[in-house]
Amino acid sequence: MTEMQYTKDHEWIRAEGDIATVGITDFAQNSLGDVVYVDLPEVDQEFTAGESLGEIESTKSVGELFAPAAGTVVEVNDAVADDPTLVNSDPTGAGWLVKVRFSEQPEVLSADEYAELTK
Amino acid sequence: MRSFASRHIGTDGAAQSAMLSQLGYGSLAELMDAVLPKGIRAETPFGEPVSEAAALAELRGMADTNTVRRSAIGLGYHGTVTPAPIKRNILENPSWYTAYTPYQPEISQGRLEALINFQTMIAELAGLDIANASMLDESTAVVEGMLLARRASKAKGNVFLVDKDALPQTKALLEHRAAAVGIELREFTFDTIDAEGAFGALVQYPASCGLVRDPSPVIDAIHAVGGLAVVAADLLALSLVKSPGEFGADIAVGSSQRFGVPMGFGGPHAGFMATRKGIERQLPGRLVGVSKDSHGMPAYRLTLQTREQHIRRERATSNICTAQVLLAVMASMYAVYHGPEGIREIARAVHESAREVAGALKSAGYELATESFFDTVRFSAPGRAQEIADTARERGVLVHTPDADTVQVAVDEEWAETGVADLLAALGIEAAEATAGFGTELARTSEFMTHEVFSSFHSETALMRYMRRLSDKDYALDRGMIPLGSCTMKLNAAAEMEAITWPEFAGLHPFAPLSDANGSLELIDQLSDWLAKLTGYDIVSLQPNAGSQGELAGLLAIRGYHQSRGDEHRDLCLIPASAHGTNAASAVLAGLRVLVVATDALGNVDMDDLHAKIESNRDSLAALMVTYPSTHGVYEETIREVCDAVHEAGGQVYIDGANLNALLGHATFGDMGGDVSHLNLHKTFCIPHGGGGPGVGPVAAKQHLAEFLPRDPREAPLEVDGLTIGAQPVSAAPFGSASILPISWAYVRMMGESGLVEATAAAVLAANYVASRLKDHFPLLYAGENGLVAHECILDLRPLTEATGVTNDDVAKRLVDYGFHAPTMSFPVAGTLMVEPTESEDLTEIDRFIDAMIAIKEEADAVAAGTWPADDNPLVNAPHTSEEIVGEWTHPYDRTVAVFPAGGVGANRQSQAKYWPPVGRVDNAYGDRNLVCACPPPEAFEV
């Protein structure tokens, strides 16, 4: 398993082969509070960098899932749609949101750089 | 004799002196000199006050010049019999009308239950899955239905199909609203449905002409292209005809007016919207849901709030914030009182009356336009329509003439009760055998209102007690202070409320001939004139029936102005980061793009950022929206500079009047550089909040924008299908919520210039007094350069949360135990509380609040010191119910501390104000994750 990378929009990316799994960070879920609903894109949807792929709603706020780079949706996490609490309880594991195939390299931060951003 | 002002303003001379000395000022005038920026003072010469009795006599005089004839106009407004117990115990009862929007669910369970009854009634009558807690009126609900269809539909087109036989006022409103958001309207008849490129379609059911027809052809056609069907339906008819849901409609909208709410020359009434499952997360407006409290019991709350504009801002797809709670509560009680069988009986009696009229017309030789109808009959009278209408009017009955050859009459509950003899006489025809109505293939066979709440309270005794039981659960101004910042929960004086139920004001149809409405129009003209003077503008339209609609009207006027000058490219609206979320949502719906301007550390507009953004967008700048005094409760010194910079670049200045109560009588928007503003009559001008509506949001502007505002039908008449309304409407009725305007009229009349000037100063004094006494306990987030705030102050709770773990939520809920409604939470800054005492609270109550806040701070410190565990203390467990303290008690503090924190029964004034919350803290996340928006079954409440 490759190392987890981060974006300035508080998302994490883990690449395995040409497929990347994307979710929101522990910092992001903590800022949102109790997640109550997750709206995810359709499989095969194509997207451009910065496009909104979905929304993560808490009782108080709405966060958007921004595409870190252009690509195509390969799989979405239906388990999260059924049980949004997974985003709070296990944001970087069972609470992953989408698997995508990027057609360009996303701009990423290392774990240290991300830690600096959220200090 | 004491003046009305001295009753409205809670602090007397002695109290004001004491408060002023706490602040170090010698007089109210000295305080206002210190707090207001020098450059903005402006005189608003204005009349002297009159007494309550004299004001009521003047209102009586105006009422007497209205001529209320029996209405057979219909068109979405019908005579109805308001049950006397509902009028007395809800409409005229401050426990209901002085409550605020139920954001704090623990102290709002009564009206939340009434609203969930409303939602259940609407959803079941519409045959759909979920209904919201009401809309502003039917026509705006249709617009919201169109916007909902566009965002929820998979179809790519930008065409919305409109029934040629929709209500005329709805068609006019759609026209004005669709253009701004790039939607193309395509009118259809049932023979010419072309759904190519459409995302949605509107069908009126029954049609505006009265025709009851199967809407399936339209619904099927729009579904075939992937679009959504919106059905605008008559609520009473739905008890007898098949529901929109049974035909496959996706969205149903309409008005609940004829469920016991007087026509009132146009409003307010509760519109409604229901949808099928699957699109509920796109619903506009408020939605009540069921969750559970800290003891696991069912509890109601506003659910899915993240749909709403105050969170989504420019990403919002609706700018609706207010519902029409008081009117929705009335309609729901009408349904509770009559029950499903009673509603059916009323509908049958109305239908029977219509059949009698149709039979008499036929027998007199008239040709009916349609043979299938519920309550409205259209007939042909070539060349004689006006003559028939004039004769009928002389005989005391108003009818509708769609054109020179056609007459239309609608009957209602009042006609059903009296019989239609007078109507037939007015038409000059004799009674005859009734005709058939509508075919059995369209008759409703499905049940509705099956929940036991609709079959339990049919005697007046039972209903009276049910209404009392619900109001007892709620905290309104009749219990104590509601210090909600930005909401202005001031007194709604009984004398101001007096005239709204007078039949001369309440009984007029909104499309009655204007010469029948002399008194109402005189009142409207006077109030408009006063509001123009008080704001420094040239023209006022009272039509917008909520603040959000006033904003939209003002922004549409700005857009219209730029377009008229060939400046179509001016489409950018600058909005400070501190603005209310509705500003951004309204701008988007007016077809503008939003660019956010930064605010500085003091909460003021960041001038460098403003200048930079104006400079880089000079050509596209349409407007700046700014709130004054700011949403942070500060009078910004730079307001003139801000306005000048925008004007210099060719933009218009929109000043949000939400905080006008901090300026009234001391400065005007027009003078400081505003081009247009909306006012909130439900804040500054005393219309009660009604538990979450009605509001009235007049739009006021300088002369150059006048022609782009909603127009008065007397000045810019617009003819639609024989109906005369005003051009560029934003509401269904030409004068909006006309029946509640006497409230604001009476307030201004009884206060006069001197009273208004003092009220503003007293409100500023109260806010500064609270800030001054609390600033050593909670840091004050913002103040002006002089250390003073305007009419409200923001207490920063974040340091307390960091030090003790106690959140602003805990403090808000603990205030309930002390007998208070919480201040505004997390607006405009997360983790804070915003306090607005208003001029109406007296010093004893203000001090009681301050003492409660200080005591809560001490409790938080005790948690930090380890006296109580972080997860078991009076704050995190708040609010405490009576059931809880008589049960097994395991907490590390006394029951007395829990429920009488400021002293036991009889110890002090605290006990007099004791309020018992009916539920413990409500679980927000549970309610949002498990969406239930209809009455829960009775078993749910079993322990």
Interface residues (C-beta under 8 A of the other chain):
Chain A: D34 V36 Y37 D39 E57 S58 T59 K60 S61 V62 P84 T85
Chain B: R281 Q305 T306 I311 R312 R315 S826 N924 A925 D928 R929
